[in-house]
Amino acid sequence: INFRLAAEQAIAEGIPVEMVVVADDCALPSSKGVTGRRGIAGTALVHKVAGGAAEKGGDLQQVTAEAKAATGAIASMGVSASVCHVPGREEDVQRIGDQQLEMGLGIHGEPGAAKIGIEKVDDLVAKMVKTITDPSEGRGFMKLAKGDHVGVLVNSLGSATPLEVSICTRGVINHLEEEMGLVVDRVITGPLVTSMDMAGLSLSLIKLEGETGQTILDRLDMDTMAPGWPRGGGARAEKKKKLIPVPKGEEREFTRPETLTEKGALMERMLVAAAEALKEGEPLLTAWDNKVGDGDCGQTFKQGAEGIEEDIKGYPLNNIGDTLEALTGTIAKTMGGTSGALYRILLLSLSTSARQIEESGSEMTVRDMARALQKAVTSLSTSGGAEEGDRTMLDALFPAVEALDQAATKGVSVNEALEMAVTSAEKGAQATKDMLARAGRSNYVPDEVLKETPDPGAMAVAMWMRAALTAKEYVAQ
């Protein structure tokens, strides 16, 4: 999502951009929704292929085509005996037992798809390869037959030693060549995609077919100055690279008006109220996210709220569209991870719609609000891959859109319409307790835990919506 956001911003500034999504993770079957196919260690191979294509003089379209071809040929699976420890944070209770391994865990420490007992390397390797190739349970992400050519990446996830990596690599090669009759053309090992001190490994297979496979091999064999890339016996490239400056787009600067209009004063009060609500709600959001996510939801929103309180003195509050755009700048600085990117996509879309209405000189109607929110939420859904019912923030936003649309049809007042939207968002957020996760990190959480806990992202939406509406009603009174 963050890459899509960066791409959209670059495109808006006139910079040619193409986006390639790496989705090599085979931890979850396709029936589990959009979450399973994350980009993990295979990403490093795609980077090498794309870099090689660029080094050979390929234009943007050729580099993109080669990167996509590599992406489609890669499948990966990870396993670890521990999660990573983030510096500066108290170490959580270890969820993986002393005699356990977790298969399919994320490179940020997200829960894996299954826990298994300690096994011999050869048995563990066989299980990982089967997960990648077995078509049962909706997997079968890579079809391999005797005589097929493949490349292998055995990646240390952090604290796996070179000896452990080498032992696992030997097991992988033996299994692929002796048990499956494959031809292993390349073997790459080392800590290419790591997660702090995670004591684990990941296995990536890249299928090498025909002319495309040979091109991939040629790119992988090219010399590189990248210090993290494993080196063989070939000479290092000594040619200095020519640095090409990245074109700079026009940056908009905003300032607070000397005098606030009635609309500007209302906008300020609603933003302050929303920020206060998110700060007060931090303990609840954190508690919920500790159960169904990675525990940082509350702190992320609190940081965003504090950023709003600090930056609001520079917002162009008399203009709704410009204020929403300025708000995205605050979020970019203060809210990391998926939440920050999603809110920036949402607010940028709303900003564009609001600016168009303001520039037309028309008064914003309930129908305008419904259309603007519908467009923004649809963009959000398209970018993240989630839909209504997938147990995400969208389960608060989509009901709000529907409520506004109904309010516009009924012809009720703006205040009545907003009350209908906020109430629907609150009901939608609470309803996530009864939903099965199909997107986001909650997908890895047992169903019995999900039934006790609402989605933190959806609840955050309900919190700031209610606070903003309450502030609006207070000002009106």
N, C-alpha and C positions, 0 to 999 in steps of 0.2 A: 504494500500500500504506500509506504514512504517513497519507493521508487516511482510509482505511478504519479504520486503528487509532484515529485521533482520533474518528471517528464512533462506533465501538464504545465508546470510553471515555465519550463524551458521553451516549450512549444509556444506558449503565450508571448514569450519574449523574442520569438522569431528564430530560435535555435533548432535546427533539424535534429530530431530524436526518434529512435526506434527502441522498443522495449522488448526484452526477451525474459520470460518467466521460467525459472528453473524449478521443476517439481519432481525431484528424483526420489523423495522419501516413499518407501513402500510399507510403512508401519501399519497403516490402516487400510482396510478394503475400501473400494470405491463406494460401497453402499453406505459408508459412514458420513458422506457429505463432502464438503469442499476442503476440510481440514487436512486430510491425510497427506496429500501430495505437496509437502513443503519442499523448499530448497535446502538441502543440507550439503554434505561434503562434495557431491558431484558438481556443485557450483564452481569449485576450483578448476575442474577440467574444462568447463565451459569458458571460464575466463582465459585459460591458456589457449584454447582453440580460437576464440575471438581475437585475442592479442596477436596470435600468429597470423591470422587473416589480415589484420590491420598492418602488421609489419611487412607483409608481402604486397602492400599497396592496395588492398581491397577498399572499395568505397563503403559507405554506410550500409547500403543494401546487401552487399556481398558479405560483410562482416556479420550482419544480422542473420543472413541465411545460414552461414556456417555455424553460428552460435545456436540457432534453432535446431539444426541437424544434430549437433552434439547433444543438445538437451533431450531430444527425442530418443537418443540411443543410450541414455544413462538411467540406471536404477540403483538405489542405495538402501542400506539398512544399518541401524546403529544399535549398540548394546553397551551397557555400562554397569559397573559395580557401585557407583556413587553419583550423586548430583554435584553440580559445581557450587563453590562457596564464593559469594560476591563480596569483595573487600568492603569494609565499612558497615556491613550488616551482620547482626547476630546470626550465628549459624542455626538454621532450622533443624528440628529433629530429623535425623536421617530416615527417609522413607523407604530406603532399600536396606534390607537386613544383611547381616554379615555373610550369610550363605545364599545370598540372592543376587541375581542379575536382572536388570530391567531392559527389555527390548523395545526399540522404537521411541525412546525418549528424545526430546528436542534438544537442539544445540544451545538453548538458553536455559536448560534445566527443567523444561516442562515435563509432566508425567508421561511415562511411556505407555505403550499399548498393552503390555503384559509383563508379569514378573515370572521368572523361572529360577530353578535352583542352579547352583554352580555345576558346570559341565566341563568335560574335556574339550580342548580346543577343536579337535576334528568334529565332534558332535555339534558344537556350537556353530561352527562354520557351515555345516550341512543345514542346520536350522535356518541360518541367515539366508543362504542361497535359495532354500526352498521357499522362504517368505517372499523373495523377489520374483521367483519364476513359477511358483505353483498357482494355477488358475482357480483353485478352489477358494471359497470365501470372498469372491469378487476381486482377487488380486491378479496374478499372472501378468505383472507389469512388463516383464521381458520374456519373450519366447526364444528359447535356445534349443538347438538340436546338435547332435553329434557332428563334429567337424566345423562348427561355427567358430569364428575368430572373435576374441574379446580382449579388452584391456582391463586391468585391475588397479584399483586404488584402495589401499588399506591405510586409513587415516586415524591418527591418534587424536582423541577428543580432548586431550589436555595433559594428564599425568601418566598415560600409558607410556612405558619406557620403550626405547628402540628394540630391546630384546623381546619384549612382549609383542610389539608390532611385527617383528620378524618371525616369531613363532606362529602368530596368526596368519601371516602372509604365506608361510610354508604350507599351513593347513589349507588355505584357500586354493593355492596352485595345485596341490595334490588332489583336492576334491574336484576341481574343474577339469583337470587333465585326465586323471585316472578314473574317477567315478562317472564323469559326464562326457568324456571324450572331446572336450573343447580344445581349441588352440589358443593359448595365452600369448599374445604378441607383445604386450607391454605390462610391466609391473611398476607401479609408483607407490612409494610409502613415505610416511612422515606426518608431522603435525600441520596439515594444510588448513583445516577448518576446526578450530578448537573452542572449548567452552571452559575457560579458566583452568581449574584443577580437576576436571571430571575424569574419573578413572575408567575410561572406556575407549572403544574403537568403533569405527564405521567401515563398512565394506561397500564399495561402489563398483559396479560392472558397467563397462561401456562396450556395446556391441559394434563390431567393425565389419560392415558389409560393403562390398563392392568399391566403387570409386569414392563414395562418401566416407567409407571407413578408412581408405588410404589417405584421404585428405585430413581426416582427424588425426591419424598417426603422424603425418608430416608436421602438423601443427604442434602436437605434443612433443615431438623430437626437436623442435626449434630451440636454439639457445635463448636464454633470457637472463636479464640482470636482476630479476626479482629474487631477493635474498631468501625468501621462504620456499622457493621451488626446489625440490630434491634434484641433486646434480649427479649425472653419470660421469663417464670418462671423457665426454666431449669438451672441446675448448669453449670457454665463456666468450660471449659476444663482447667485443671491445668498442664497437662503433657507438659513438655518443648519439643519443636521441635528440632530435630537434624539438624543443618545447614550443607548442602552439598555444597562445593565450586563448582562454575561453571567452567568447563574446559576452559582454555584460548587457543585461537588459535594463530597461528604464525602471528605477526604483521610485515608488511613490512615497512622499513624505507627508505626514499628517500632523496637524497642530490643533490644539483645543481653541475653539472660538472665544473671543473676549466676552461675549454675552451669550448665554444659552437661551434658546427658544423654549417654549413649553415642551415641544417634542424632544429637544436635547436634554432638558432637565429630567424628563420622564425616562429617557434612554439611560441616563447616568444612574438613576435610582434603581432601575430594573437590573442593570449589570452589577451594581454593588450588592443588591439583594441576592442575586444568583450566586455571586462569589461567596458571600457569607454562608449561604446554605450549603455549598459544597465543602467549605472548611468545617462547618459544624457536622456535616455528614461523614467526614473522613473516617472516624472509628467504625461506623457501620459498614461503609464501603470496603474498608480493609478487612473486616471480619468476614464479610461475604466472599471477598476475593481470595482470602486465605483458604477457603474451602473449595472453591471452584476454579481458581486461576493461579496466578503466581504471586498474589499478595500485594501488588503495587498499585492497585486501582485507586484506593483512597488517597494515597500520597501523591499520585499523579494529578488527580483533580484538585487537591489542595494546593499544589504548586502552581497549577494553572490559575486558580482563584487568587492566590497571592500576587501573581503576575498581573492580573487584571486590575487589582486594587492599586498596584504601583503604576501601571501604564495608563490608567484611565484619565490621568491629568493631561495626557497628550492626544486623546481621541477626538476626532472631529464630530462631536456628539450631535450636532444639528443636522447631520446627514446620515441617515441609517445605513445606506450602502457603503459609504466610506468607513463608518464606524465598524461595521462587520468585517471589512477587509483589514482594518487596523487590528482588530481582535485576533485575526489569524496570525499576525506577526507576534503577538504576545504568546499565543499557544505554541508557535514554532520554537520560541525560546524556553518555554517552561514545561511543556508536556511532551515527553518522549514516547516512544513505542507506538503501538497501533492506535491507541486512543487519540493521541495528538494528531496523527495523520488523518484519521477519520473526521475529527472535528474541523480540521482545516478544509477538507473537501466540502463538508456540509456548509460551512460558513462562507467559503468562496462562492459557492453556487447561490446561496441566499443573498450575498452581497451584489452579485451581478443582477439578479432579479429586482432587488430593491432599488438599485441605481437606475435601472431602466424605467421603473415606475416614477421615481422622483424626477428624472429628466423629462418625462412626458408632461409633468405638471399636474398629473391626476392625483386624487386622494386615494390612498391604498384601501382597497375594499377587502371584505372577507374572501371573495373569490380570488383576488390577487394573492392573498396569503396562502390559500389552499394550493394554488398553482405553483407558487414559489417553493413551498415546503415539499410538494409532490416531486418537483424537479430535483431538489437537493437530495431528498431521501432516495430517489431512484438512482441518482449518481453514486450515492454512498453504497447502495446495494450492489451496483454493477462493479464498483471498484473493489469491494471486499469479498464479493462472491456469495455473501449471505442473503437470505430472504426472510420474510416475515415467518415466524414460527421456528427459526433456527436458534432461538435463545440468545439474542444479542440486543444491543441498543436499538436496533430496528424494530423490536417488538414494542417499544414505547413510541417510536416515531411514526410508524405506519398507522396505528390507531389514531394518532393526532391528526394525520393527513386526512383520514376518512371522516373524522369528526368535523374538521373545517369544511370539507366538501359538502357534508350534509347541512352544516350551518348555512353555507352560502345558498344552497337550494331552498332552505326554509326562509331565508331572508332575515335572520336574526341579527341583532346588533353585534358590533365588534367584541364588546365585553362578554356577551353571552357565547359568542363563537369561541373565544379564547378559553372560557371556562369549560366548554364542551371538549376542546382539544386537550387541555391539561388533565381533566378527569379521565379521558380515554387513555392518555399516556400513562397515568398512574395505574389504571386497571391493567393495561398491557404489560407494564413492568412487573406487577404482582403475579400476573398469569404465567410468567416465565418459570415459576416454581413447578408448574405442571408440564413443562416442555422438555423434550429430549434435545440435547445439544447436537447440532449438526455443523457448527462453525465455531472457530475460536478454541481457546485452550480448554474450555469446559468439556469438550468432546472426549477428553481422556478421563473424566471424573465419573465414578460409579453413579448409576441412576438414582440409588437410594440417597446419596448426598445431594444430588441436584434437586430432589423433591423437597428438601428442607430449606433450600436457599434460592432466593431470586437472583437473576443476573445483575451483577453490580453495575455494568454499563447502562442497562435499561433503567435501573433505579436512580442512577445519577441524572439521567435525562429528566425523570419525573421530579427529582429534587429541584433542579434549577428552573424548570418550567413553572412549578408551583410558586417558588419564591419570586420569580419575575412577575407573575400575574398578580400575586398578593401586593407587591410593591406598586404595580400599576393601579390597582383598585384603591390603595391607600392614598396615592397622589390625587386620584379622581375625587375621593371624598373630601 
